[in-house]
Amino acid sequence: MNAWYAEKLGVAAGADGYAFRWRAVGEPDVERGTTWCVFKRESKYFDPSPAPFMINYIVDDLDAMLAKLAAKGVKMDPKQDSEYGRFAWIYDPDENKIELWEPPR
């Protein structure tokens, strides 16, 4: 699948998928990124969601966001810290898995 995107759209994947770098109008000195990855059909990364994709949202304060969502009864998986930042996964009412990402500072 990665070869198709590279050949047809001229978008080549790096080690972590497809990264599109950008800068916010109000913070031109801070580089941000939008990333998406193609997973194999057999991937279990999205489990237990039945959806074949996942939306990833960047958040400024993962703990504060999770506290607000927990207070509203949103289903979530445990958060994880990694060298790439802090991650947590929540579910919408249709059981679609949504990734929340606080980039490393």
C-alpha positions, 0 to 999 in steps of 0.5 A, a space after each residue: 500500500 505504501 508503494 501505491 501512495 508513493 507511485 500514484 500520489 508522490 507521497 513517500 512514507 518515512 519510518 513512522 508513516 506519512 508526516 506533513 509538517 506545518 506551522 501555526 499562524 500564531 506560533 510560527 516558531 513551533 513546528 507541528 505535524 500531521 501524520 497518518 499511516 497505512 496499516 496492514 488489513 490484519 493489524 490489531 492496532 485499532 482493536 477493539 474498534 471495528 473501524 479500519 482507521 483511527 483519528 489522532 488528535 494533538 492535545 496540549 495537556 493529555 492529563 487535563 483532557 483525560 480528566 474532562 473526558 472521564 468526568 463526562 463518562 467517555 470510555 478510554 484505554 490507559 495512557 502510555 508514555 513513549 519517546 514520541 510523546 504521551 498517548 491515550 485512546 478514547 472511544 466514541 459512541 460507535 466504538 471508533 477508537 480515537 488517539 490523543 497525542 501530547 507531543 514531547 516538549 
